[in-house]
Amino acid sequence: MKKMLRGERVAGLCLELSLLYHAGVMTGDALALLAEGSDGAEKELLSSMARRVDGGASLAAAMEESGVFPGYAVGLVTVGEQSGRTEEALKALSDYYERRARMDRQLRNALLYPAVLLGLMLVVIGVLLVKVLPIFDDVYAALGGRLTGVAGGLLGLGRWLDAALPVLLVLLAAAALLAVAYAALPGFRNKVRKLQGRNRGETGVSRTMAAAKVAQAMAMALASGMEPGAAVELAGKLVEEDAPAAARRCETCKDLLDEGKRLGTAMGESGLLPAPQCRLLDTAERSGQTDAMMEHIALQLSEEGDAALERRAGRVEPALVLTASALVGLILLSVMLPLMHIMSAIG
């Protein structure tokens, strides 16, 4: 299986191709020019794509046959070629993947420290449960008492963790390997996502990002003069792999359009776009600015999705700190308070 191109490289190639398109360079020649400035596997990839295009294949077909471009990139270029807006499609892809790469870097930086902090906190809690609590239990035994209540339950948990430590280490190592594989291997990541079934892209940030992809594809299709029904159908095919739920909403929207409903109304009733964006679309449709408004909606939804991801990442660290601090405090208080009572009684 071929390794998929990273988002940063997809963004760079799409930007370079859009600039060459803007200069009037034909597709095959543009790919050949890019190949001359590359080396290694990328040079071979671009040369192969140039030969396919010179042989009569479209850019989207050459990208798909290469097997290294994401499905969204291939789909949007297909829409751009069908609508006569290939340059705009490539520029939109460059912006999209650059934005995604920037967001991925921000998320990695935002989650790395909380992940390390969580690991350290778990080690501290584990040491308290496995090593420290038994010492306090011996102290209580010397004073004629025993750890009871919450402290006794935590002591039992510590003994169980001590006995199960080899198994837990194996499970933690396996979880770490799966996490690394999910982050580093696109093929494995896609298989995991497919396990989510038909509801991928149905809620939360995923739904917002899927709606942004649909709006971007429709903006280009509508700008080329394509009928709304055909534009919705193309957009549905574009997101079918990543967001099956959004593809089903596209089918519902097309059915409503076939019944004679306006685009904004159909997209609202099908749940394809949020209600505020549908109202904007209705207004734009009456003024003949549907494609421009759809482009604005795509940008707006993309920014909303990015902001939601940043907010989620920003909540991780304080949640971890509060949870771990509360657990450590609970362990210490459950041990120290009874000990203080015993020492007061002795004194």
ABEGO torsion letter per residue (X at the ends): XBBBBBAAAAAAAAAAAAAAAAAGBBAAAAAAAAAAABBEAAAAAAAAAAAAAAAGBBAAAAAAAAGABBAAAAAAAAAAAAAGAAAAAAAAAAAAAAAAAAAAAAAAAAAAAAAAAAAAAAAAAAAAAAAAAAAAAAAAAAAGBBBBEAAAAAAAAAAAAAAAAAAAAAAAAAAAAAAAAAAABAAAAAAAAAAAEAABGABEAAAAAAAAAAAAAAAAAAAAGBBAAAAAAAAAAAAAAABAAAAAAAAAAAAAAAAGBBAAAAAAAAGABBAAAAAAAAAAAAAGAAAAAAAAAAAAAAAAAAAAAAAAAAAAAAAAAAAAAAAAAAAAAAAAAAAAAAAAAAX
